[in-house]
Amino acid sequence: MPVKKLKTQNLKLKTTTQKLKVVKITKLSVPVYSLTGRSAGIMVLPKEIFGAKVNNNLLAQAVRVYTTNEKNFTAKTKTRGKVRGSTAKIYKQKGTGRARHGSIRAPIFVGGGIVFGPEPRKVRLELPKKMKKQALISAFSAKMADKEILGLSGLEKATGKTKEVASLMEKIKVKNALIVTGEKINNVTRGVRNLPKINVLPVAQINVYEILRHQFILLSKEAVEKLGDKK
């Protein structure tokens, strides 16, 4: 059978090739709010701190170290030598038909001593500096990935009134947050005292546990600069 040739003279095939632009993201940004709750632009955050890979195992280890160091380990029980009671033999050795006993303070009796009970002890765990630093970076990066970091401006103008901070949180729809400042600001600390789920810490005192236990992290410009100096 003869092969029919397709006439393609009047057919115009259009092939559009779109060039995809590969944009390398080197910086991250978050919205910034003033003390009145109004938008105050954006804040650029360093990717080395807020865009790193999250190490969940390291975060768990850092939290364990912090919570362990917060405990007192003061639980104490009394052994048979410390319990109050007579040292006399409770009944004669033979002739009663009962088991042979001596002290009423023996652990087998109610009110007697405790065997292998807890004693006060000193427990202190430490993380190497590099691990502690990487844990902080992982914590900030995890919060950034969940879009739970915001910026704050004008904290130095805070009046110290709880109403001011409560109004700000209501406007930006935040109920649980950690405010991170460059240095300790007394008026900000005073303003959050009566808000149970809002806390404030300077950069020098932040830790992985406090970052993770709060839903939002509110950063001041000075705090970001100090974090950049610590990296």
C-alpha positions in Angstrom: 0.0 0.0 0.0 1.3 3.4 -0.8 2.2 5.5 2.2 0.3 8.8 2.3 2.4 11.8 3.0 1.1 14.2 5.5 0.9 17.8 4.3 2.3 20.0 6.9 2.6 23.2 4.9 -0.3 24.9 6.6 0.3 23.5 10.1 2.4 25.6 12.4 3.6 23.9 15.4 4.5 26.2 18.3 6.8 24.9 20.9 7.3 27.3 23.7 10.2 26.5 26.0 10.1 28.4 29.3 13.4 29.0 31.0 13.1 28.3 34.7 15.0 30.7 36.8 16.8 29.0 39.7 16.8 31.5 42.6 19.2 30.7 45.4 17.8 31.8 48.7 20.6 33.0 50.9 18.5 35.0 53.4 15.3 34.6 55.3 12.8 37.3 56.3 10.0 37.6 58.8 7.4 40.3 59.4 8.1 42.9 62.0 5.5 44.5 64.3 5.7 47.6 66.5 4.5 47.7 70.1 1.1 48.9 68.9 0.7 45.8 66.7 1.2 47.6 63.4 3.3 46.3 60.6 6.8 47.7 60.6 8.3 46.1 57.6 10.4 42.9 57.4 13.5 41.6 59.1 16.2 39.7 57.3 17.5 36.7 59.2 20.9 34.9 58.6 20.4 31.6 56.9 23.3 30.1 58.9 21.2 30.4 62.1 17.6 30.2 60.9 17.8 28.1 57.8 20.1 25.2 58.8 19.2 21.5 58.9 17.4 20.5 62.0 19.0 17.8 64.2 16.2 16.3 66.3 18.5 14.0 68.2 20.6 16.9 69.3 17.6 18.9 70.3 16.4 16.0 72.5 19.8 15.7 74.1 19.9 19.5 74.8 16.5 19.4 76.4 17.4 16.4 78.6 20.6 18.2 79.8 18.7 21.4 80.6 15.8 19.7 82.5 18.2 17.4 84.4 20.2 20.3 85.6 17.0 22.1 86.8 16.2 19.2 89.2 17.4 19.2 92.8 17.7 15.4 93.5 17.0 16.0 97.2 14.8 12.9 97.8 15.9 11.1 100.9 14.7 8.1 103.0 15.8 6.6 106.3 17.4 3.2 106.6 16.8 1.0 109.6 19.7 2.7 111.4 18.1 6.1 111.1 14.4 5.3 111.8 13.1 6.2 115.3 12.4 3.1 117.4 13.6 0.8 120.2 16.8 -1.2 119.8 15.6 -3.9 122.1 14.8 -7.4 120.7 11.0 -7.5 120.2 10.5 -11.0 121.6 12.7 -13.9 122.6 14.5 -16.0 120.1 12.8 -19.3 120.7 9.6 -20.7 122.0 7.1 -18.3 120.3 6.7 -20.2 117.1 7.2 -17.0 115.2 10.0 -15.9 112.9 13.3 -14.8 114.4 13.3 -11.0 114.7 15.5 -8.5 116.4 14.8 -4.8 115.8 11.4 -3.4 115.3 13.1 -1.0 112.9 13.8 -3.7 110.3 12.5 -3.0 106.8 10.0 -5.9 107.0 7.9 -4.1 109.6 5.5 -1.2 109.0 7.3 2.0 109.9 10.7 0.3 109.6 13.6 1.5 107.5 13.8 1.7 103.7 16.2 -0.5 101.8 18.1 1.1 98.9 16.0 4.2 99.1 17.0 7.5 97.3 19.7 9.7 98.8 20.5 13.3 97.9 23.0 13.5 95.1 24.6 16.0 92.8 23.9 15.6 89.1 25.3 17.9 86.5 25.2 17.3 82.8 27.1 19.3 80.2 27.0 19.7 76.5 30.2 20.6 74.6 30.2 24.2 73.3 29.9 23.1 69.7 27.0 20.9 70.4 25.3 23.6 72.4 25.7 26.1 69.6 24.4 23.7 67.0 21.4 22.8 69.2 20.5 26.5 69.4 20.8 26.8 65.6 18.6 23.7 65.1 16.0 25.1 67.5 15.8 28.4 65.7 15.7 26.7 62.3 12.9 24.4 63.4 10.8 27.4 64.5 11.6 29.2 61.2 10.5 26.1 59.2 7.2 26.2 61.1 6.8 29.9 60.5 6.8 30.6 64.2 9.3 33.5 64.3 8.3 37.2 64.2 10.1 40.4 64.6 9.5 43.2 67.1 10.6 46.8 67.0 10.5 49.6 69.6 11.0 47.5 72.6 13.1 50.2 74.2 10.0 52.4 74.3 8.0 49.9 76.4 6.1 51.4 79.3 6.2 48.3 81.5 2.4 48.0 81.4 0.9 44.5 81.1 -2.0 46.0 79.1 0.4 47.2 76.5 2.0 43.7 75.9 -1.4 42.0 76.1 -2.8 44.3 73.5 0.2 43.6 71.2 -0.2 39.9 71.5 -3.9 40.1 70.8 -3.4 42.1 67.6 -0.7 39.8 66.2 -2.7 36.7 67.4 -0.1 35.2 69.6 -0.9 33.6 72.9 2.3 31.7 73.7 5.6 33.4 73.0 9.2 34.0 74.1 10.5 37.5 73.5 14.2 37.6 72.8 16.0 40.9 73.4 19.6 42.0 72.8 20.0 43.1 76.5 17.7 42.9 79.5 15.0 45.6 79.2 13.3 46.1 82.6 10.1 47.6 81.2 9.6 44.6 78.9 10.3 42.2 81.8 7.8 44.1 84.0 5.2 44.1 81.2 5.1 40.3 80.8 5.2 39.3 84.5 1.4 38.8 84.7 1.1 37.0 81.4 1.6 33.3 82.2 2.4 32.2 78.6 4.6 35.2 77.6 8.2 35.3 78.7 11.2 37.4 77.9 14.9 36.6 77.8 18.1 38.4 76.6 20.3 36.6 74.1 22.8 35.7 76.7 20.2 33.6 78.6 18.4 31.8 75.8 18.5 28.0 75.6 17.0 25.2 73.5 14.3 24.3 76.1 12.9 27.8 76.3 12.8 28.1 72.6 11.0 24.8 72.0 8.5 25.1 74.9 7.1 28.4 73.5 5.0 28.4 70.4 6.3 31.7 68.9 9.7 33.4 69.1 9.6 37.2 68.9 13.0 38.7 68.0 14.2 42.3 68.3 16.7 43.7 65.8 19.4 43.8 68.5 18.8 40.2 69.4 19.3 39.1 65.8 22.5 41.1 65.6 23.9 39.5 68.8 22.9 36.1 67.5 24.9 36.8 64.3 27.9 37.8 66.4 27.7 34.5 68.3 27.6 32.2 65.3 
